[in-house]
Amino acid sequence: MATPFWELVLQFWLMSQVFDGYDKYAVSMRLLSRYKILLAQ
């Protein structure tokens, strides 16, 4: 079952707080690819 989009956004927000100063583009790409994998199942 795919993760709800709002939950994905929440994960991104939480990761943004934890990795403040971390490359947010890399984080978002990693989450996006993970979401695509979940959708493909």
PASEMAR-35059 format. One record per atom (N, C-alpha, C, O): residue number from 0; residue in one letter; atom name; x, y, z. Coordinates in nm, 3 decimals, padded with zeros to 5 digits. Example, Ala and Ser with C-alpha at 12.3 -4.5 7.8 and 13.67 -1.06 7.14 Angstrom:
% PASEMAR-35059
<zakol num="0" residuo="a" atomo="N" c1="01.319" c2="-00.569" c3="00.780"/>
<zakol num="0" residuo="a" atomo="CA" c1="01.230" c2="-00.450" c3="00.780"/>
<zakol num="0" residuo="a" atomo="C" c1="01.320" c2="-00.330" c3="00.780"/>
<zakol num="0" residuo="a" atomo="O" c1="01.424" c2="-00.332" c3="00.846"/>
<zakol num="1" residuo="s" atomo="N" c1="01.285" c2="-00.225" c3="00.708"/>
<zakol num="1" residuo="s" atomo="CA" c1="01.367" c2="-00.106" c3="00.714"/>
<zakol num="1" residuo="s" atomo="C" c1="01.290" c2="00.003" c3="00.787"/>
<zakol num="1" residuo="s" atomo="O" c1="01.341" c2="00.114" c3="00.804"/>
% end
This chain:
% PASEMAR-35059
<zakol num="0" residuo="m" atomo="N" c1="00.084" c2="-00.120" c3="00.000"/>
<zakol num="0" residuo="m" atomo="CA" c1="00.000" c2="00.000" c3="00.000"/>
<zakol num="0" residuo="m" atomo="C" c1="00.088" c2="00.125" c3="00.000"/>
<zakol num="0" residuo="m" atomo="O" c1="00.182" c2="00.136" c3="00.078"/>
<zakol num="1" residuo="a" atomo="N" c1="00.055" c2="00.217" c3="-00.087"/>
<zakol num="1" residuo="a" atomo="CA" c1="00.136" c2="00.338" c3="-00.101"/>
<zakol num="1" residuo="a" atomo="C" c1="00.117" c2="00.432" c3="00.018"/>
<zakol num="1" residuo="a" atomo="O" c1="00.009" c2="00.441" c3="00.076"/>
<zakol num="2" residuo="t" atomo="N" c1="00.225" c2="00.500" c3="00.053"/>
<zakol num="2" residuo="t" atomo="CA" c1="00.218" c2="00.598" c3="00.160"/>
<zakol num="2" residuo="t" atomo="C" c1="00.135" c2="00.718" c3="00.116"/>
<zakol num="2" residuo="t" atomo="O" c1="00.156" c2="00.768" c3="00.005"/>
<zakol num="3" residuo="p" atomo="N" c1="00.042" c2="00.765" c3="00.198"/>
<zakol num="3" residuo="p" atomo="CA" c1="-00.035" c2="00.885" c3="00.163"/>
<zakol num="3" residuo="p" atomo="C" c1="00.057" c2="01.003" c3="00.138"/>
<zakol num="3" residuo="p" atomo="O" c1="00.161" c2="01.016" c3="00.202"/>
<zakol num="4" residuo="f" atomo="N" c1="00.019" c2="01.088" c3="00.044"/>
<zakol num="4" residuo="f" atomo="CA" c1="00.105" c2="01.200" c3="00.006"/>
<zakol num="4" residuo="f" atomo="C" c1="00.132" c2="01.293" c3="00.124"/>
<zakol num="4" residuo="f" atomo="O" c1="00.244" c2="01.343" c3="00.138"/>
<zakol num="5" residuo="w" atomo="N" c1="00.032" c2="01.317" c3="00.208"/>
<zakol num="5" residuo="w" atomo="CA" c1="00.052" c2="01.406" c3="00.323"/>
<zakol num="5" residuo="w" atomo="C" c1="00.156" c2="01.350" c3="00.418"/>
<zakol num="5" residuo="w" atomo="O" c1="00.230" c2="01.425" c3="00.481"/>
<zakol num="6" residuo="e" atomo="N" c1="00.163" c2="01.218" c3="00.428"/>
<zakol num="6" residuo="e" atomo="CA" c1="00.262" c2="01.154" c3="00.514"/>
<zakol num="6" residuo="e" atomo="C" c1="00.402" c2="01.172" c3="00.455"/>
<zakol num="6" residuo="e" atomo="O" c1="00.499" c2="01.190" c3="00.529"/>
<zakol num="7" residuo="l" atomo="N" c1="00.412" c2="01.168" c3="00.323"/>
<zakol num="7" residuo="l" atomo="CA" c1="00.539" c2="01.191" c3="00.255"/>
<zakol num="7" residuo="l" atomo="C" c1="00.587" c2="01.334" c3="00.281"/>
<zakol num="7" residuo="l" atomo="O" c1="00.704" c2="01.357" c3="00.308"/>
<zakol num="8" residuo="v" atomo="N" c1="00.493" c2="01.429" c3="00.273"/>
<zakol num="8" residuo="v" atomo="CA" c1="00.524" c2="01.569" c3="00.301"/>
<zakol num="8" residuo="v" atomo="C" c1="00.570" c2="01.586" c3="00.446"/>
<zakol num="8" residuo="v" atomo="O" c1="00.664" c2="01.660" c3="00.474"/>
<zakol num="9" residuo="l" atomo="N" c1="00.502" c2="01.517" c3="00.537"/>
<zakol num="9" residuo="l" atomo="CA" c1="00.538" c2="01.523" c3="00.679"/>
<zakol num="9" residuo="l" atomo="C" c1="00.679" c2="01.468" c3="00.700"/>
<zakol num="9" residuo="l" atomo="O" c1="00.758" c2="01.526" c3="00.775"/>
<zakol num="10" residuo="q" atomo="N" c1="00.711" c2="01.357" c3="00.635"/>
<zakol num="10" residuo="q" atomo="CA" c1="00.845" c2="01.299" c3="00.644"/>
<zakol num="10" residuo="q" atomo="C" c1="00.950" c2="01.397" c3="00.593"/>
<zakol num="10" residuo="q" atomo="O" c1="01.056" c2="01.413" c3="00.654"/>
<zakol num="11" residuo="f" atomo="N" c1="00.920" c2="01.464" c3="00.481"/>
<zakol num="11" residuo="f" atomo="CA" c1="01.013" c2="01.561" c3="00.424"/>
<zakol num="11" residuo="f" atomo="C" c1="01.035" c2="01.676" c3="00.520"/>
<zakol num="11" residuo="f" atomo="O" c1="01.147" c2="01.723" c3="00.537"/>
<zakol num="12" residuo="w" atomo="N" c1="00.926" c2="01.724" c3="00.583"/>
<zakol num="12" residuo="w" atomo="CA" c1="00.935" c2="01.835" c3="00.678"/>
<zakol num="12" residuo="w" atomo="C" c1="01.021" c2="01.795" c3="00.798"/>
<zakol num="12" residuo="w" atomo="O" c1="01.107" c2="01.871" c3="00.842"/>
<zakol num="13" residuo="l" atomo="N" c1="00.996" c2="01.675" c3="00.851"/>
<zakol num="13" residuo="l" atomo="CA" c1="01.072" c2="01.626" c3="00.966"/>
<zakol num="13" residuo="l" atomo="C" c1="01.220" c2="01.612" c3="00.931"/>
<zakol num="13" residuo="l" atomo="O" c1="01.307" c2="01.651" c3="01.010"/>
<zakol num="14" residuo="m" atomo="N" c1="01.249" c2="01.558" c3="00.813"/>
<zakol num="14" residuo="m" atomo="CA" c1="01.387" c2="01.542" c3="00.770"/>
<zakol num="14" residuo="m" atomo="C" c1="01.453" c2="01.677" c3="00.749"/>
<zakol num="14" residuo="m" atomo="O" c1="01.573" c2="01.693" c3="00.774"/>
<zakol num="15" residuo="s" atomo="N" c1="01.376" c2="01.776" c3="00.703"/>
<zakol num="15" residuo="s" atomo="CA" c1="01.428" c2="01.911" c3="00.684"/>
<zakol num="15" residuo="s" atomo="C" c1="01.470" c2="01.972" c3="00.817"/>
<zakol num="15" residuo="s" atomo="O" c1="01.569" c2="02.044" c3="00.824"/>
<zakol num="16" residuo="q" atomo="N" c1="01.394" c2="01.942" c3="00.923"/>
<zakol num="16" residuo="q" atomo="CA" c1="01.429" c2="01.991" c3="01.056"/>
<zakol num="16" residuo="q" atomo="C" c1="01.555" c2="01.922" c3="01.107"/>
<zakol num="16" residuo="q" atomo="O" c1="01.644" c2="01.987" c3="01.163"/>
<zakol num="17" residuo="v" atomo="N" c1="01.561" c2="01.791" c3="01.087"/>
<zakol num="17" residuo="v" atomo="CA" c1="01.676" c2="01.713" c3="01.136"/>
<zakol num="17" residuo="v" atomo="C" c1="01.803" c2="01.749" c3="01.058"/>
<zakol num="17" residuo="v" atomo="O" c1="01.909" c2="01.770" c3="01.117"/>
<zakol num="18" residuo="f" atomo="N" c1="01.791" c2="01.757" c3="00.926"/>
<zakol num="18" residuo="f" atomo="CA" c1="01.907" c2="01.783" c3="00.841"/>
<zakol num="18" residuo="f" atomo="C" c1="01.908" c2="01.928" c3="00.794"/>
<zakol num="18" residuo="f" atomo="O" c1="01.929" c2="01.956" c3="00.676"/>
<zakol num="19" residuo="d" atomo="N" c1="01.884" c2="02.021" c3="00.888"/>
<zakol num="19" residuo="d" atomo="CA" c1="01.887" c2="02.163" c3="00.852"/>
<zakol num="19" residuo="d" atomo="C" c1="02.027" c2="02.200" c3="00.805"/>
<zakol num="19" residuo="d" atomo="O" c1="02.124" c2="02.191" c3="00.881"/>
<zakol num="20" residuo="g" atomo="N" c1="02.036" c2="02.241" c3="00.679"/>
<zakol num="20" residuo="g" atomo="CA" c1="02.166" c2="02.269" c3="00.621"/>
<zakol num="20" residuo="g" atomo="C" c1="02.210" c2="02.155" c3="00.529"/>
<zakol num="20" residuo="g" atomo="O" c1="02.303" c2="02.171" c3="00.450"/>
<zakol num="21" residuo="y" atomo="N" c1="02.141" c2="02.041" c3="00.539"/>
<zakol num="21" residuo="y" atomo="CA" c1="02.167" c2="01.930" c3="00.449"/>
<zakol num="21" residuo="y" atomo="C" c1="02.108" c2="01.963" c3="00.313"/>
<zakol num="21" residuo="y" atomo="O" c1="02.016" c2="02.044" c3="00.303"/>
<zakol num="22" residuo="d" atomo="N" c1="02.159" c2="01.900" c3="00.208"/>
<zakol num="22" residuo="d" atomo="CA" c1="02.111" c2="01.925" c3="00.073"/>
<zakol num="22" residuo="d" atomo="C" c1="01.966" c2="01.877" c3="00.059"/>
<zakol num="22" residuo="d" atomo="O" c1="01.941" c2="01.758" c3="00.043"/>
<zakol num="23" residuo="k" atomo="N" c1="01.872" c2="01.971" c3="00.066"/>
<zakol num="23" residuo="k" atomo="CA" c1="01.730" c2="01.935" c3="00.062"/>
<zakol num="23" residuo="k" atomo="C" c1="01.689" c2="01.877" c3="-00.073"/>
<zakol num="23" residuo="k" atomo="O" c1="01.593" c2="01.800" c3="-00.082"/>
<zakol num="24" residuo="y" atomo="N" c1="01.761" c2="01.914" c3="-00.178"/>
<zakol num="24" residuo="y" atomo="CA" c1="01.732" c2="01.856" c3="-00.309"/>
<zakol num="24" residuo="y" atomo="C" c1="01.758" c2="01.706" c3="-00.308"/>
<zakol num="24" residuo="y" atomo="O" c1="01.679" c2="01.628" c3="-00.361"/>
<zakol num="25" residuo="a" atomo="N" c1="01.869" c2="01.667" c3="-00.248"/>
<zakol num="25" residuo="a" atomo="CA" c1="01.903" c2="01.524" c3="-00.240"/>
<zakol num="25" residuo="a" atomo="C" c1="01.800" c2="01.450" c3="-00.155"/>
<zakol num="25" residuo="a" atomo="O" c1="01.760" c2="01.338" c3="-00.189"/>
<zakol num="26" residuo="v" atomo="N" c1="01.756" c2="01.512" c3="-00.047"/>
<zakol num="26" residuo="v" atomo="CA" c1="01.656" c2="01.450" c3="00.040"/>
<zakol num="26" residuo="v" atomo="C" c1="01.525" c2="01.432" c3="-00.036"/>
<zakol num="26" residuo="v" atomo="O" c1="01.464" c2="01.325" c3="-00.030"/>
<zakol num="27" residuo="s" atomo="N" c1="01.482" c2="01.536" c3="-00.107"/>
<zakol num="27" residuo="s" atomo="CA" c1="01.354" c2="01.529" c3="-00.179"/>
<zakol num="27" residuo="s" atomo="C" c1="01.360" c2="01.427" c3="-00.292"/>
<zakol num="27" residuo="s" atomo="O" c1="01.262" c2="01.357" c3="-00.317"/>
<zakol num="28" residuo="m" atomo="N" c1="01.474" c2="01.417" c3="-00.360"/>
<zakol num="28" residuo="m" atomo="CA" c1="01.489" c2="01.318" c3="-00.467"/>
<zakol num="28" residuo="m" atomo="C" c1="01.482" c2="01.176" c3="-00.409"/>
<zakol num="28" residuo="m" atomo="O" c1="01.424" c2="01.087" c3="-00.471"/>
<zakol num="29" residuo="r" atomo="N" c1="01.543" c2="01.156" c3="-00.293"/>
<zakol num="29" residuo="r" atomo="CA" c1="01.541" c2="01.024" c3="-00.231"/>
<zakol num="29" residuo="r" atomo="C" c1="01.399" c2="00.985" c3="-00.190"/>
<zakol num="29" residuo="r" atomo="O" c1="01.357" c2="00.871" c3="-00.211"/>
<zakol num="30" residuo="l" atomo="N" c1="01.325" c2="01.080" c3="-00.132"/>
<zakol num="30" residuo="l" atomo="CA" c1="01.187" c2="01.053" c3="-00.094"/>
<zakol num="30" residuo="l" atomo="C" c1="01.100" c2="01.030" c3="-00.216"/>
<zakol num="30" residuo="l" atomo="O" c1="01.013" c2="00.943" c3="-00.215"/>
<zakol num="31" residuo="l" atomo="N" c1="01.123" c2="01.109" c3="-00.322"/>
<zakol num="31" residuo="l" atomo="CA" c1="01.043" c2="01.096" c3="-00.443"/>
<zakol num="31" residuo="l" atomo="C" c1="01.063" c2="00.959" c3="-00.508"/>
<zakol num="31" residuo="l" atomo="O" c1="00.967" c2="00.896" c3="-00.551"/>
<zakol num="32" residuo="s" atomo="N" c1="01.188" c2="00.915" c3="-00.514"/>
<zakol num="32" residuo="s" atomo="CA" c1="01.216" c2="00.784" c3="-00.573"/>
<zakol num="32" residuo="s" atomo="C" c1="01.154" c2="00.672" c3="-00.488"/>
<zakol num="32" residuo="s" atomo="O" c1="01.105" c2="00.573" c3="-00.541"/>
<zakol num="33" residuo="r" atomo="N" c1="01.157" c2="00.690" c3="-00.357"/>
<zakol num="33" residuo="r" atomo="CA" c1="01.096" c2="00.592" c3="-00.268"/>
<zakol num="33" residuo="r" atomo="C" c1="00.945" c2="00.589" c3="-00.288"/>
<zakol num="33" residuo="r" atomo="O" c1="00.885" c2="00.481" c3="-00.287"/>
<zakol num="34" residuo="y" atomo="N" c1="00.884" c2="00.704" c3="-00.306"/>
<zakol num="34" residuo="y" atomo="CA" c1="00.740" c2="00.714" c3="-00.328"/>
<zakol num="34" residuo="y" atomo="C" c1="00.702" c2="00.647" c3="-00.461"/>
<zakol num="34" residuo="y" atomo="O" c1="00.600" c2="00.579" c3="-00.470"/>
<zakol num="35" residuo="k" atomo="N" c1="00.785" c2="00.668" c3="-00.563"/>
<zakol num="35" residuo="k" atomo="CA" c1="00.760" c2="00.606" c3="-00.694"/>
<zakol num="35" residuo="k" atomo="C" c1="00.767" c2="00.454" c3="-00.683"/>
<zakol num="35" residuo="k" atomo="O" c1="00.688" c2="00.383" c3="-00.746"/>
<zakol num="36" residuo="i" atomo="N" c1="00.861" c2="00.404" c3="-00.605"/>
<zakol num="36" residuo="i" atomo="CA" c1="00.875" c2="00.259" c3="-00.584"/>
<zakol num="36" residuo="i" atomo="C" c1="00.750" c2="00.204" c3="-00.515"/>
<zakol num="36" residuo="i" atomo="O" c1="00.700" c2="00.098" c3="-00.551"/>
<zakol num="37" residuo="l" atomo="N" c1="00.700" c2="00.278" c3="-00.416"/>
<zakol num="37" residuo="l" atomo="CA" c1="00.579" c2="00.236" c3="-00.346"/>
<zakol num="37" residuo="l" atomo="C" c1="00.459" c2="00.234" c3="-00.440"/>
<zakol num="37" residuo="l" atomo="O" c1="00.376" c2="00.144" c3="-00.432"/>
<zakol num="38" residuo="l" atomo="N" c1="00.450" c2="00.333" c3="-00.529"/>
<zakol num="38" residuo="l" atomo="CA" c1="00.340" c2="00.339" c3="-00.624"/>
<zakol num="38" residuo="l" atomo="C" c1="00.347" c2="00.224" c3="-00.724"/>
<zakol num="38" residuo="l" atomo="O" c1="00.245" c2="00.173" c3="-00.768"/>
<zakol num="39" residuo="a" atomo="N" c1="00.469" c2="00.184" c3="-00.758"/>
<zakol num="39" residuo="a" atomo="CA" c1="00.488" c2="00.080" c3="-00.859"/>
<zakol num="39" residuo="a" atomo="C" c1="00.446" c2="-00.058" c3="-00.808"/>
<zakol num="39" residuo="a" atomo="O" c1="00.415" c2="-00.147" c3="-00.887"/>
<zakol num="40" residuo="q" atomo="N" c1="00.444" c2="-00.075" c3="-00.677"/>
<zakol num="40" residuo="q" atomo="CA" c1="00.410" c2="-00.206" c3="-00.619"/>
<zakol num="40" residuo="q" atomo="C" c1="00.262" c2="-00.236" c3="-00.631"/>
<zakol num="40" residuo="q" atomo="O" c1="00.217" c2="-00.342" c3="-00.588"/>
% end
